[in-house]
Amino acid sequence: MLERAAALHGRDLAVVDGAFRCDYGELRARAAALGAFLRTAGVEPGARVAILAWNGHEYLETYFAAAAAGVILCPLNVRLAPVELAAILADAGVEWIVADTEFEAGLARVRAFHAGLCGVVWIGAGSAEAPGLRSIGYEAAIESARGAGASADRALDDVAQLYYTSGTTGRAKGVMLSQRNVSVHALGAIAELGLEERDRWAHIAPMFHLADAWATFAITWAGGVHVFLRRFEARAALELLEEERVTITNLVPTMLNLMLHDPSARGRDWSSLRRILSGGAPIASSVVREIVTVFGCEYVQTYGMTETSPFLTLSLPPRRRTLAPEEELRVRCKTGRPFATIELRVVDASGRDVSADDRTVGEIWVRGETVTRGYWNQPEETRAAFTEGWLRTGDLATLDGAGYVTIVDRMKDMILTGGENVYSTEVEHALYAHPAVLEAAVFGVADARWGEAVCAAVVVRSGAKVEVAALLEHCGARLARYKVPRHVEFLAELPRTGSGKITKRLLRERFLRSPLDVG
C-alpha cells in the first residue's frame, strides 16, 4: 500500500501532525527505516512487536514498519492497567515495544509482571531508560537505518496484527488479522466510502482501536492525507476538523456528543466535511439528526468487530434511489446493510435464517475474507466462535426486506462504554477478589455521555464492612479505569431465576425504576 502511494503520490502531502508534515516519499522512507532498525535489532519475521502510544505520525509509521520487517504488530490500549498489559505481552511473546515516554513509569510496572521484553523504541521528548532493556529514541532508530530498507517476504495469510479484546473468561484474546484481512478490508472501505486522494482523514479515535486503525491502510492506499489529534478533547477535535479541512473521519458517539455540545460547534466552517462515521456504541436518532444539522454532512453508522477488521455493516442508503428526509434518517439510524466484503445472515437458535420482516430476532452470523481465522494460542476459543465457517457474533438483530439489520440486544453480557468493550465477568472477577465481597453482578445501563455505564450490585459477607470508595480503589488496581464501576449498590441478596442463576435483567429494571447517578 505504502509503496504504491509513494510511487503515485511521492511528493504529495501525506501527514499533518501538528508542526510535523511530510509527503508520501518521506513517509515511505521513515517506515522502511524503522522496519530496517527492527530487523538489525534481531527481530525476526513473524516475531511480535507492540506499540503503546497516543495518536501520531509515529503510529502510522509503525504500522507500515511492522509490515516492512515482516513482524506482527500488537497495538496496546493505553488505558489498560499494567497487570493487563503484562498479560497481553506475555501471551503474544512480545520482544520489542514502541512506547511513548509518557508511559515510562507504567512500563516499568509492566516489567514487574513480564520480563520477556528485549528493547524499547521511545517516542517523545526525554531520554527514557529501561534498565535491562535496549533503549533508543524513535528518531534515532530511524536515522540509524535510513536507506537500509526492510523487505521481508510475507504471504497473504500471514498474521499482520494482533488486537487484544477482553475475554468472557477474564483472559484477553488476541484476534489475529492477516495481511489478506487488512488488505481486502481497505479495498472494501475505499469502494464503499468513495475514498480518494483528495480525502483528508482525521485520526481522532484511538489508533490502537480498529475504530480508526483501518483508515491507516485505506487512506494510504487511496493516497489521501492523514491528519492527527494526539488525544481527544472536544474543542481540539473541532478545531482540527475545521482548520485542516478534514473531509472524513470516524468517531465514537461519546466523542460526537461532546463535540456537539461545545458552544463553538455551530459557528465553524464545515464546508470541507463530506462524511462523519460513528460506531462502537448505540446512537440515538436525535443525535444523528443533530450531526447532520450542525456539520452539514452525510452521517453513516457503522457496526463491526475486531474479529472482522472491523466493518460488518454500514447504514448507507441505496444510492440509486432518493429517499424522503425522514425515511433516509430511519435508514441511517439502522445498524446497516452488509459491508462489501461480508456475507451476513441472521439466524434462529437452530441456525435457520429468520424472516426478513424487521421484527423476528436472531443472531448475526458472518463470513468473508475480512473475518479473522481465530484467536492467538486459543484453539478452543477459536472453534467455539465458528459454526461451519460462519463467525457467530453473539449480537441479536432483526433483518428487513432490503437486507438492513438492526441490533436489538447482545447475547453476551458485554457493556459498551465510551466506545470500549467491557465484559461483566472480568469486572466481577475483580470484585470477587475483595475479601468482603460475597456476591457481585455487573451490568450496563444507558448513559447519556458514555452510551452505557458500568454498574455493580454487591452482597457483602456476613460481618464484613466495606465502603464504595474502597471497592472502587480495589478494582482500579486490577482494571483499566473505564472498566471500574461508576456505581455500586449494596443489596441483601441478588435476584435469581427459578434455577438459581443471577438475573441481571431484574437489576437493570430496578435501576430504571429508581435511577441513580452514574455520571
C-alpha positions, 0 to 999 in steps of 0.5 A: 500500500505504502509503496504504491502511494509513494510511487503515485503520490511521492511528493504529495502531502501525506501527514499533518501532525501538528508542526510535523508534515511530510509527503508520501516519499518521506513517509515511505522512507521513515517506515522502511527505516524503522522496519530496517532498525527492527530487523538489525535489532534481531527481530525476526519475521513473524516475531511480535512487536507492540506499540503503546502510544497516543495518536501520531505520525509515529503510529502510522509509521509503525504500522507500515514498519511492522509490515516492512520487517515482516513482524506482527504488530500488537497495538496496546490500549493505553488505558489498560492497567499494567497487570493487563498489559503484562498479560497481553505481552506475555501471551503474544511473546512480545520482544520489542515495544514502541512506547511513548515516554509518557508511559515510562513509569507504567512500563516499568510496572509492566516489567514487574509482571513480564520480563520477556521484553528485549528493547524499547523504541521511545517516542517523545521528548526525554531520554527514557531508560529501561534498565535491562532493556535496549533503549533508543529514541524513535528518531534515532532508530530511524536515522540509524537505518535510513536507506537500509530498507526492510523487505521481508517476504510475507504471504497473504495469510500471514498474521499482520496484527494482533488486537487484544479484546477482553475475554468472557473468561477474564483472559484477553484474546488476541484476534489475529488479522492477516495481511489478506484481512487488512488488505481486502478490508481497505479495498472494501472501505475505499469502494464503499466510502468513495475514498480518494486522494483528495480525502483528508482523514482525521485520526481522532479515535484511538489508533490502537482501536480498529475504530480508526486503525483501518483508515491507516491502510485505506487512506494510504492506499487511496493516497489521501492525507492523514491528519492527527489529534494526539488525544481527544478533547472536544474543542481540539477535535473541532478545531482540527476538523475545521482548520485542516479541512478534514473531509472524513473521519470516524468517531465514537458517539461519546466523542460526537456528543461532546463535540456537539455540545461545545458552544463553538460547534455551530459557528465553524466552517464545515464546508470541507466535511463530506462524511462523519462515521460513528460506531462502537456504541448505540446512537440515538436518532436525535443525535444523528439528526443533530450531526447532520444539522450542525456539520452539514454532512452525510452521517453513516453508522457503522457496526463491526468487530475486531474479529472482522477488521472491523466493518460488518455493516454500514447504514448507507442508503441505496444510492440509486434511489432518493429517499424522503428526509425522514425515511433516509434518517430511519435508514441511517439510524439502522445498524446497516446493510452488509459491508462489501466484503461480508456475507451476513445472515441472521439466524434462529437458535437452530441456525435457520435464517429468520424472516426478513420482516424487521421484527423476528430476532436472531443472531448475526452470523458472518463470513468473508475474507475480512473475518479473522481465522481465530484467536492467538494460542486459543484453539478452543476459543477459536472453534467455539466462535465458528459454526461451519465457517460462519463467525457467530457474533453473539449480537441479536438483530432483526433483518428487513426486506432490503437486507438492513439489520438492526441490533436489538440486544447482545447475547453476551453480557458485554457493556459498551462504554465510551466506545470500549468493550467491557465484559461483566465477568472480568469486572466481577472477577475483580470484585470477587477478589475483595475479601468482603465481597460475597456476591457481585453482578455487573451490568450496563445501563444507558448513559447519556455521555458514555452510551452505557455505564458500568454498574455493580450490585454487591452482597457483602459477607456476613460481618464484613464492612466495606465502603464504595470508595474502597471497592472502587480503589480495589478494582482500579488496581486490577482494571483499566479505569473505564472498566471500574464501576461508576456505581455500586449498590449494596443489596441483601441478596441478588435476584435469581431465576427459578434455577438459581442463576443471577438475573441481571435483567431484574437489576437493570429494571430496578435501576430504571425504576429508581435511577441513580447517578452514574455520571 
